[in-house]
């Protein structure tokens, strides 16, 4: 169920952004990536783990850097960041012990991230959104 909800929410956000014109601004998907990058940090705070928080902030900062680099140069980097975060979601529990992560989260977030990456790639590929600013 988490997979289906992730896909549907990513499509809903993407289509809404396209319909109302939010995605005409390069910052739309960049901002989504930045928020996604630090949700595991929130879970570390909820779980009360300082060690997990430090690790999650480091990982989140790498995705933040990719989002900002993509904003400044090419939205294809944001596509890559979203996709990479989707893969990271699947491996996260094997790499970082974060007691605040809900059981459903990796599947939900992975499906959201990969769907958002595919949707943004489709927008760029069809010329609806420019990869370069």
C-alpha positions, -999 to 999 in steps of 0.1 A, spaced: 0 0 0 29 24 8 42 20 -27 9 28 -43 4 59 -21 39 71 -29 33 68 -66 -1 85 -65 11 114 -43 41 120 -65 19 121 -95 -7 143 -78 20 168 -67 36 168 -102 4 172 -121 -8 199 -97 26 217 -102 22 215 -139 -15 224 -140 -11 256 -119 23 265 -133 44 260 -102 69 238 -121 77 267 -145 100 279 -117 132 258 -114 129 260 -77 98 238 -75 114 204 -78 146 217 -62 126 226 -31 109 192 -31 143 175 -32 156 197 -3 126 188 19 129 151 10 167 152 18 161 160 54 130 140 64 152 112 78 168 138 101 134 146 114 129 109 121 162 108 140 150 136 162 117 118 168 136 86 176 159 104 200 191 92 184 220 118 182 241 94 162 214 88 136 208 126 135 245 133 127 245 107 100 212 118 85 223 154 84 255 143 65 235 123 40 209 150 37 236 176 31 249 156 1 214 156 -14 210 193 -6 243 199 -25 230 180 -55 197 199 -54 215 233 -53 239 222 -80 210 211 -102 192 244 -96 222 263 -107 232 242 -137 207 215 -149 175 200 -136 188 167 -148 209 167 -116 177 171 -96 163 141 -115 194 122 -105 192 133 -69 155 122 -67 163 89 -82 194 84 -60 173 92 -29 147 66 -40 175 40 -42 189 52 -9 155 47 7 156 10 -1 191 6 14 187 31 43 179 6 71 210 -14 62 233 16 65 219 38 92 201 26 123 174 53 128 148 43 154 124 71 144 118 58 108 83 45 104 81 9 90 62 20 59 85 50 51 113 34 30 88 19 5 66 50 5 95 74 1 112 53 -25 81 51 -47 75 88 -43 111 98 -51 114 75 -82 80 86 -95 89 123 -90 122 117 -108 105 100 -137 79 128 -139 105 155 -139 125 137 -165 94 134 -187 87 171 -183 123 180 -193 123 154 -221 91 169 -236 103 204 -233 76 214 -208 103 224 -183 138 236 -193 167 217 -178 188 248 -179 180 282 -163 
